Amino acid sequence: MNEPERNQQDNTSHEKNHHAPQPYWKRVHLHWGLWLGIVLITIALLVYILSVNLALVPRSWQHQPQPAATSK
């Protein structure tokens, strides 16, 4: 008679000690791919910002002279 009762107690104590895995969104920060993506995006943003919108030679903002209007 004690056998089923003891098995039942063992199962409940085992279930209490067993930790359920955390959801993916809570443990994703441990994955190397996430950090690689963050580093690459950060580098891309810095290159874009520091290169003035990816222009190799910054444009001067001087206005071009307008051509003379032709009169009829």
Residue, then its C-alpha position, 0 to 999 in steps of 0.5 A: m500500500n505504501e508503494p503507490e503513495r511513495n511514488q506519488q510523493d516522489n513525482t510531486s517533489h520531482e516536478k517542483n524541482h524541475h524548472a520550466p525553460q524560460p520563454y525564448w524572448k527572455r533568453v534570446h539575449l544569450h544567443w550570439g546571433l543577436w549580438l552579432g546583429i546588434v554590432l553590425i547594425t550599430i556599425a552600419l548606422l555609424v558609417y551612415i551618420l559619419s559619412v553624411n548619408l553615404a556621400l563620398v564627397p560632401r556636397s556644397w550647399q551653394h546655389q547654382p546660378q540660374p540661367a538668364a531668362t530668355s525673353k521673346 
